[in-house]
Amino acid sequence: MIKKIIPVLIFTATLMFTAVSCKSNTQKPVVKDDVENPKPNIVIIYLDDLGYGDLSCYGATELQTPNIDALANGGVKFTNGYASSATCTPSRYALLTGMYPWKNKDAKILPGDAPLLISTKQTTLPKTLAKAGYQTAIIGKWHLGLGSGNVDWNTTIKPSPNEVGFDESYILAATQDRVPTVYIENGDVVNLDKNDPIEVNYKKNFEGEPTAKTNPELTTMKWHHGHNNSIVNGIPRIGYMKGGEAAKWSDIDMADHFLGKAQNYVKTHKENPFFLYYAMQQPHVPRTPHPRFVGKSGMGPRGDVILEADWCIGEFIKTLAEEGVLENTLIVFSSDNGPVLNDGYYDDAVEKLGSHDPKGGLRGGKYSLFEAGTRVPFITYWKNHIKPNVSDAIVCQMDLMASLGNLVGVDENTTDSKNLLRALLGEAEHGREHLIIEAKSNTALRSGDWILIPPYKGASMNKKVGTETGVSLEYKLFNVLKDKGQKNNLAEVNLQKLQELIQVFEKLKQ
């Protein structure tokens, strides 16, 4: 019935479209480049697949995350903070470019040998901050492609993060479960033996190379779906890789490795303003906690790596304090999308979950148009500058471009990013009025207290990972202020609000 009514409503409605803007786009820059008021260092700590309910500061009782809690308790904890997408590559694209990922047809989960997704001509967050004199670096997960296709891993890879605004980069190319399983520093594979060149292929295996299918006895972690190609450190991966033995990373040491790089960056760059994008790999699969953390959560490897990530963050904050820069460092903490339990390996994430709710009362999860896909932990912390607060303002990682630009005196208004600086600093109650969210190339609308999910063809359940997709052939309308878990579809009973939001959605999509 709804599908028949809606077209008529669209063409006959007389409601005015609400302007697409945030309520605080015109404030003056907050900081000046002088001795008395120096520009703050900026650090984005970005986790991978961390859910809205995975932290004790967001209500978790089975996991205790004291170091992240300290950021939340000393800064602004957002209850309506969003990634732009329910999957990793699109969210990272939006974070760094300020652009809606659905506007780029290639902004999907990328293989490890994909070409660079961000154009070297695009405006990016590091380029914006560089205009204000910032040193810029990324340490951790990249997953936005490298090179221009057919990457030669045995020479300097260009373009890379260094060609889109980062002065320094120390990354893994894609994800921990994808080849190549090597670190890349400023375009060069770390510890590469030229006599043992790396070859990567995502379509076919190399002759004689074992896989999880042909040699399951070589695996120490069992695959559930998708992860049955090359085996590295006993872990079956996505994609095929040959060579590069001396360069391959140690999975259980990855968290410590990136932490050390982040700490060293602070120590060697503290004399001038810096921007550090610290992109941690936890709790994405394969979950490989260091032995110090194995069994600590009682929830299997997923819980263990969340505790490991919290510890790493605590150690990183200690370094900021010890180096005398904590009080002049703005920290933004968030996650690229919502939670998933079984994402390709048997690792007891489902079996040992107990009473823990990674979704924090939301519906859906990673890959989903429902709220748990994109509403994520989002915290801003700036010691002695941000007053501790809990904010209901709608904010998105995509808006860091314009907001942080404004913070340092750079006017950036050429992208989809909105200047929400006052909200991010806890000085304004309101953020975005409208936000388009995305999952697997489908889009939905968050507008005020409402969520509109249009009709789409496809499966309502991602059976492999056990998550509702939010996809159906009917409109869905939820008041998430009153119905956080999106249990009551109001599309049939509130046609006026439904039609109003359809108008807004269609206007924004133009």
N, C-alpha and C positions, 0 to 999 in steps of 0.2 A: 504493500500500500504506500509506504513512504516513497519509494522510487517513482511512483506515478504522481504524487503530490508535488515533489520538490521542483521539477522543471517549471511548473506553473508559478510556484512561489518565486522562483528566481526572476522570471520575466515580468511579474506583476508587482513585485515589492517596491515600496517607496521609501524604505528605511535608508538613511544616509550612511555611507561608509565611514567608519571611524578612521581618522588619519593614522597612518603607520608611523608612529614615533614613540620615543620614550619621553618621559616627563622632565628629563634633566639633561638636555643635549647642549646647553649653551653656556655651561659654567666655564670660567677661565682656568687656565692651567694652574695646578695646585703647587708645583714646586718650581723653583728658579735655579739657574745654574750659578750659584754663588757659594761663598765659603760658609755663610751662616745657615744656608738652607740648601745643602747639596742634594743632587738627584739621588733617589734611593736605588739601591740594587734591586733587581726584580728576579724572583725565582718562581717558576711554575713547576710544581711537583705533580706529575701526572701518572696515575695508576692505570692499570689495564684490566678491565672487567670487574672492577670493584663496585659492589652494589650499594644502594641507598641505605640498606640495613646492616652492612658489614662492619660498622664501626660502633664502638660503645658510645661515642658522642652522638650518634644518630639512633640510639636505642637498643643496640645489640647487648644482650646479657651473657651470651655464651662465649663471646670474644671480647677481650679487653685490649684497647689500643690507646694506651696512656699518652704517647707522644703526639699522635694526631689529635687526640682529645685536647691536649694543651694548646694546640693551634686554634681549635674551635672555641675553647673556653677563654682564650685571650684575644680572639678576633671576632669576625662576623661569620656565623654559621648560617648558611642559606638553606631554607627548606624547599625552595623552588629553583634550585640550580640545575642547569641542563647542559649535557653534551648536545651537539647538533644532530647526532645520529646514534642509532642503536648498535652500530658496528664501528670498528676501530679506524680504518683508513679515512672514511668520510669525516669523522669527528676531528681527527688530527689535521686534515686538510682545512676544515673550517677554523680551527684554533689558530693556525698559522697564517691563513690568508684573509680571514674575516668574511669569507664568502659562504653562502649556503652550498653544501656539497651536492645537492640535487640539481644544481645548475651546471654541474660538470658531469657528463655522462660516464666518464672514466673513474669517478670517485666512488669506487667500490672496493671490497676487500681484495687487495692486490697479492699476486704471487710474489715470491722473493726475487724474481728476475724481471719485474715490471719496470718500464721506463719511468723517469721522474714525472710525477703527477702535477707538481707545481711548475708553472712556467717560470723561467728565469726572469721574465719581464714583469711578472706579477708583483703587486705590493704584498709584502709579508710583514709579520710582526717583528722579526729581527731587523728587517730593513727600516721599519718605522722607528724603532728604538735607536738604531745606528745613526739616524739623522740627528738625534740628540746627544751623540757622542758615546753611546754605549758599546762596550765590548759584548759580543754575543756568542753563545755556545749551546750546543745540544749534546747531552750525554744520555744514552739509553736507546730505547726503541724508536725507530724511524718509521718504517712501513708506509712510505710515500713514494716508493720507486727510486731507482738510481739509473743514471745514464740515459741514453736515448733509444734503448733496445739492443738486444744481443750484447750484454755487458761482458767485457773481458775482465774477470776478477783478478787478473795477474798484472795489471797495470793500474795507474791512477784512474779512478772512476770519475768521470765528469759527464753531465752535471750531477752534483750531489748536494747535501745540505749547504755546503760552502758556496754554492752558486745561487742560493736563494736567500742569502742574508746572514748566514752563520759564519763568524770568523773561524770558529773551531768546531769540529764535530768528532764524536767518538760514539759509534752506533752499532746496533745490529740491524741488518738491512731490512728485515721484515718483522717476523715474530720468532719466538723461541722454538716454535714447533715447525718452522719452515727452514729449508736450506736457502742460502749457504749459512752454515753454523759457525760463523767467524765474526770477529769484531773488525770494524772499518774505521780508521782514523784519518780524517781529512782526505777521504777518497782512496786510501790505500789499506789493503788487508793487513792486519797486524800479524807479525811473526810468520809471514808467508815465505816458504821455501820455494825459490824459483825453479828448483829441480823437481818439485812436486806440485805442478800447476793445478788450479781449481777449475773444475768443469761443473756446470749446473744446467739441468734440463727439467722442465716441469711437464713434459709430455712423454718422454720415454727414458728408461733406465740405461745405464752404461753397461756394456757387456761384462759379465762376470761379477758385477757388484751385488752384494746381498741386499735383500729388502725384508721387511717384516712378513711378507707373504711367502717368500722363498726360503727364508731362514729364521723362522720365529724363535728358534732356540737361542739366537743371539740377542734377543730383546730382554731387558729388565723391566720395562714398562709395557703393558699390553694395550694395544689400540682397540678402540670401540668402533669408531667410524672415521674414515678419511685419512688417518695417520698410519699408512702402511707402506711407505716408500723407503728411502734410504735410512739406515740405522746409524746414529751417532751417539756414543756414550751409552749404548744399550737402549736408546730411545728412538722409536720409529718416527720419522718426520713426514711432512708434506713436501713432495718434490724429490728429485734425484741429484746426488752430488758425488763427485769423484775427486780425489786428491786433497791437497791442503791439510794434511794430517797435523803438521806442526802448528797450524793456525787455528785449529778447532777449539772452541771455548769449552770450559768446564761448566756444566749446567749448575751444579750445586754451589759454585763459587760466583755465579753471575751477579747476585745482589751485592756481595762484598766488592766485587770488581768495579761495578758502576759507582757504588758509594765512594770508593777510594778515588776514582776519577773526579767525582763531584767535589769531594773535600779538597783535593789538590787544586782544582780550578779556583775555588774560593781563596785558597792560600796564595796563589800566584797572580790573582787578578784583583785583589781587594783595594788596591790603591786608586782605582778609577771605577766609575759606575759600570756594573755588568748586568747582563741578562742571561740567566741560565735556565734552559729548558731541560729539567731533570725528569726524563721519561722512564719510569720504572717498569719492569716487566711483570710484576705480580698483580693479581693472582691468575694471570693467563696460563693456559696449559703450554707445555708440560710443567706441572707444579713440582719444583725440585728444591725444596728447602735445604739450606745448609744443615749438616748434622746437628749443629747447635740448637736447631729449631724443630727437628723431627720429633713428632709426638707431643709437642708442647700444647697444642690446641685441643687435642682429643677429638678433632674433627677431620683427621686425615691431612694430606698435603695442602689442600686448599686453605684450611684454617691456619696451618703452620706458616704458609708463605705470607698470609696477611699479618701475622705476628712478626715475621721477619721484616716485612716492609715497614711496619711501625717502628721497629728497632732501628732500621736504617735511617728513617726520618729523624728519629731522636738523635742519632749520632751526627747526622748532617747539621741539625740545629745547634748541637754542641759546638761544632766547628765554626759556625757563624758567630757564636758567642765568643769563643776563644780567640778568634781572629779580629774581634772588636767591630764587627759589621752587622750584628743582629738587629740593633736598633735602627739601622738605616737600610733595612732590607724588607721589601714588600714580598710576602709569600702568598701565592695562590695555589691551593690544593684542590684537585678534582680527579675524576676518572673519565676514561674515553667512552664508556657506555656502561650499561647495567650488568647484573651478574648472570653467570651461567654455571651450572654444576658439571654435568657430563658434557664436555666440549671436545670429545674425541679419544679420551683415554679412560681406562678403568683405574680410578685412583681413590675410590671410597668417598668421593665428594657427596654423593647421594646417600650412601649407606650410613655415613657417620654424621650426617647433618644434625640429627637430634632436633631440638626445639629452636635452633637458629633459623632466622628468616633473612636471607641475603637481600630480599626485596624490600624489607622494612615496611611491610603492609601494602606495598604497591602491587600492581598486577603486571604480569608479563616478565620481561627480562631481556637479556641480550638478544638481538634480532627482532625485537617486538615493537609495534607501534603503541602498545600500552605503556603506561607511565614508567614502569621499571626498566624499560629499554633505554630511556634517555634522561630521566630525572636521577641525578647522582649526587654524592657528597660534593659540596662546593664550599670552600672556606677561604677567607682572606685574613691575613695576619700581618700586622706591622706594629711591632712593639712600641708602646707609648705614643702611637699615632692613631691607631684604630681602637675605638672604645668597644669592649666586649659586648656582643649583641647577637640576638637571633633574628634573622630577617626573613620575611615572607616574600620579598621582592623577586620577581621573575628575572633571572639573569642567565646568560648563556656564554659558554666559552668563546664563541664566535665574536662576542662583544669586547674581548680583551684588546683587540687591535685598536679600536677607537678610544677605549677607556684609558689604556695605558699610554697611548699617544698623547691624550689630553693631560695625563699626569705629568709628562715630561716636556710638555710644550709643543708637541707636534700635532697639527690638525690633520686628521685622517678621516675623510668622509667620502671616499671613492668606492667603498665596499658595502656589504650588507651589515657590517659591524655598527652597533649603536654605542654611543658614549654613555655608559652607565657608571661613570667613575664615582659619583656621589653615593650611589647604592652600594658599590663594591667597598667603599670606605666606611659604610655604615652611617652615612650622613643623610640618606634619603630613604623613605619607606617604599618607594615605587621604582620598578625597573622597567622592563619591557611590557608593553600592552599586548603585543602579538608576537608569536614565535612559531615558525614552521619547523616541525621535527620530522625526522626521516628514518626509515628502517627498510633495508633491502630495496631501495629505490621507490618505495611508497612513502607518501607524506601525510601528515596530520597537522592540526592546528591547536596550539595552546593560546587561549585568549582570555585574559583575566582569570576567573575561577573555572573556566570551561575548557574542555577538550572535545574537538570534533575529529572523528575518524571517518573519512569518506568510504564508499564501497570499493572493494577491490576483489578481483578474482584471485584465487589461490587457496592454499591450505590454512585452516584456522589454527593448526598446531604444528610446530616443528617437532616432529616425533623423535628425531635423533637426539635432540638436546632436552626435550620435555618442556618446551616453552610455548605459551600461546603467542601467536603472531599478531593478533589484533586485526587480521584480515577476514572480511566477510562480504557478502553481497548487499548488506544493508548499512545505512548510516548509523553511526554510534555517537551519542552525545552524553557527556558526563560532566557533572559539577564536582570537580575534584576537591573543592573546599569541604563540601558536605559528604562526599563519597570518594575518599582517598583510594579505596581499592577498586574503583570503577565497576561496581557490581550492578548499578541501576542505569540502564540505557534509557535516556529521556527523549530520544529522537521522536518517538511516537506521541509523546504527551506535551512537548514544548516546541511546537512547530515554529513559533515566532523566533525563539532563540536559535533554532536549527537553521532557519533561513538567513538570519542575520549573520551567523558565522560562516555559512556557505559563501555569502557575498564577500566577507572579509577574506576568506581563504582564496577565492578565485581572484580577487584583486591583488593580493600579495603574490600569487603565482604568475602573474603576467610578466 
